[in-house]
Amino acid sequence: MNTAEVQIPETDEVFADLLNEQFGDNGLIGSVVKGTIIKINPDFVTVDVGLKSEGRIPVREFGQNPELKVGDTVEVYVDRYEDREGNIVLSREKARREEVWQDLEKAMNANERINGVIFGRVKGGFTVDLNGAIAFLPGSQIDIRPIRDITPLMGISQPFQILKMDKVRGNIVVSRRVVLEETRAESRAELIDAIKEGSVLDGVVKNITDYGAFIDLGGVDGLLHVTDISWKRINHPAEVLSVGQTVKVQVIKFNEDNQRISLGMKQLESDPWQNVEERFKVGDVYKGKVTNITDYGAFVELEDGIEGLVHVSEMSWTRKNVHPGKIVSTSQEVEVKVLEVDPEKRRISLGIKQCTPNPWAAYVEEHPVGSVIEGKIKNITEFGLFVGLNDEIDGMIHLSDIAWDKSGEEAVKDYAKGQEIQAKIIDVDVEKERISLGIKQLTEDENATALDGFKKGDTVKATITAIDDKGVDVEVNGVAANIKKADMSKDKAGQDLSQYNVGDELEAKVVSVDKKKGRLGLSVKALEIEEEKKALEEYSNTASTGSALGDALGEALKKK
């Protein structure tokens, strides 16, 4: 026995070589060839492809109700050899797929678009049928902007761009977005060339912000500002617009340099402010709805696109320093009177309180000046007393109108909040909504009667009754008066109050007599100035005798 080492070739390679030798493969495995149908039965179609053995193909691979007959030529894919029966394994389905792959590779290399149908969803995207080849469409490549519902895009033939192909793995990645962007770029160029101010276009709401909405005009976006959406007040664009909504807009401004487009919707409607003064006349009363409330008032809609402002001062006759939100509420229907119309500034001034009777005027009709009223002190301030006249209005008693014989600061100490008092109406200003009251006017002023004996310019003798750092209180024939520190002398030395004592007598000039307030105005300073003037006039002629004017004046003053 020969013990020499014998090398045995690999079994698979030997078997393949034997098959190739027997059947005449000629390198056809894995390729598409043309064959002739030689036999048809219910399950299989037998096809001769020119090899030593025929191949069988399931009838189902030719589709439903195929029109086949013996002798027809068909393209088939040579898959492999049958190892037991020796028949060639052919595939019509793989042949079609190979054809599609070849067409797809040509389209990708030529950067051409291909048609396909989206038919299913998978993780991260969708599946697309490209005439028999299955491709993957990533979710990011389905559209230029996010789409909530893709259902309308499924089941219809539409163009795609092949991004990547891997025949070995059988992977194809396509994009619909690329096609849309190219189409959009073409449309954008055409639109930019044709666009002009005043053009009316159809667009789709692309995005909504607090200040407006961006509208896709078909390749180019424009801004629709919130103030140009409607003539009526809109607080936020989302109140009337939604993403994806189709709208008709007008180009109101186009900047060719930066290609910014400003759009408007309200410009397509008639301007409600035209002839507004004819529809809303000053003095007329209308009903409206409160649309917005601010710190300074409330806006009331009179009709679509027409709003007026009710200033806080025109909301109530009696509720002062109250926020408008405590008087009216949003969406409330109110009656308003037109106070002013300014079509140029698009402003209408309205009033709510003017639609009700003025309580100040009504009160004065029943209580004219001079009437005596009773009321409760509601508040005490540094300048007077506030007295409630009824549930709505108050009157004020100034400090100077509390007492005849006391200063206001002293007199007010005799009263307390909540105290019931009597007072006389001394003045009324309906427009300014003021009613002035007085307590001292309830009695006759004794000083006023005593003042009948005084007139401005008189020289009187006064007795000091009190001294403080502001001046001195004096009495003249039973009438009390006050001389301020600055009026005690024209000289600084004479204004030093420490040199005066209670009981001292002074000569002073009457500078004012106010019988209404019962006041007598006195001034020592004014008397000194007057005497100096008289002395100057008396001795003015002595200058001609050789005496100096100063000497003459001094001599005259010595005689005093």
HELIX and SHEET records of a PDB file:
HELIX    1   1 THR A   11  PHE A   23  1                                  13    
HELIX    2   2 VAL A   59  PHE A   62  5                                   4    
HELIX    3   3 ARG A   92  ASN A  109  1                                  18    
HELIX    4   4 GLY A  139  GLN A  141  5                                   3    
HELIX    5   5 THR A  151  LEU A  153  5                                   3    
HELIX    6   6 ARG A  177  ALA A  194  1                                  18    
HELIX    7   7 VAL A  226  ASP A  228  5                                   3    
HELIX    8   8 PRO A  237  GLU A  239  5                                   3    
HELIX    9   9 LYS A  266  LEU A  268  5                                   3    
HELIX   10  10 VAL A  276  ARG A  279  1                                   4    
HELIX   11  11 VAL A  312  GLU A  314  5                                   3    
HELIX   12  12 PRO A  324  LYS A  326  5                                   3    
HELIX   13  13 LYS A  353  CYS A  355  5                                   3    
HELIX   14  14 PRO A  359  GLU A  366  1                                   8    
HELIX   15  15 LEU A  399  ASP A  401  5                                   3    
HELIX   16  16 GLY A  408  ALA A  411  1                                   4    
HELIX   17  17 VAL A  412  ASP A  414  5                                   3    
HELIX   18  18 LYS A  440  LEU A  442  5                                   3    
HELIX   19  19 GLU A  446  ALA A  450  1                                   5    
HELIX   20  20 LEU A  451  GLY A  453  5                                   3    
HELIX   21  21 LYS A  485  ASP A  487  5                                   3    
HELIX   22  22 ALA A  493  GLN A  495  5                                   3    
HELIX   23  23 LEU A  497  GLN A  499  5                                   3    
HELIX   24  24 VAL A  524  GLU A  538  1                                  15    
HELIX   25  25 SER A  540  THR A  545  5                                   6    
HELIX   26  26 LEU A  549  LYS A  559  1                                  11    
SHEET    1   A 6 VAL A  32  ILE A  40  0                                        
SHEET    2   A 6 PHE A  44  ASP A  48 -1                                        
SHEET    3   A 6 GLY A  55  PRO A  58 -1                                        
SHEET    4   A 6 ILE A  88  SER A  91  1                                        
SHEET    5   A 6 THR A  73  TYR A  81 -1                                        
SHEET    6   A 6 VAL A  32  ILE A  40 -1                                        
SHEET    1   B 5 ALA A 133  PRO A 138  0                                        
SHEET    2   B 5 GLY A 125  LEU A 130 -1                                        
SHEET    3   B 5 ARG A 113  VAL A 122 -1                                        
SHEET    4   B 5 SER A 157  ASP A 166 -1                                        
SHEET    5   B 5 ASN A 171  SER A 175 -1                                        
SHEET    1   C 6 VAL A 200  ILE A 208  0                                        
SHEET    2   C 6 GLY A 212  ASP A 216 -1                                        
SHEET    3   C 6 ASP A 221  HIS A 225 -1                                        
SHEET    4   C 6 ARG A 260  GLY A 264  1                                        
SHEET    5   C 6 THR A 246  ASN A 255 -1                                        
SHEET    6   C 6 VAL A 200  ILE A 208 -1                                        
SHEET    1   D 6 VAL A 285  THR A 294  0                                        
SHEET    2   D 6 GLY A 297  GLU A 303 -1                                        
SHEET    3   D 6 ILE A 306  HIS A 311 -1                                        
SHEET    4   D 6 ARG A 347  GLY A 351  1                                        
SHEET    5   D 6 GLU A 333  ASP A 342 -1                                        
SHEET    6   D 6 VAL A 285  THR A 294 -1                                        
SHEET    1   E 6 VAL A 372  THR A 381  0                                        
SHEET    2   E 6 GLY A 384  GLY A 388 -1                                        
SHEET    3   E 6 ASP A 394  HIS A 398 -1                                        
SHEET    4   E 6 ARG A 434  GLY A 438  1                                        
SHEET    5   E 6 GLU A 420  ASP A 429 -1                                        
SHEET    6   E 6 VAL A 372  THR A 381 -1                                        
SHEET    1   F 5 VAL A 479  LYS A 484  0                                        
SHEET    2   F 5 GLY A 471  VAL A 476 -1                                        
SHEET    3   F 5 THR A 459  ASP A 468 -1                                        
SHEET    4   F 5 GLU A 505  ASP A 514 -1                                        
SHEET    5   F 5 ARG A 519  SER A 523 -1                                        
END                                                                             
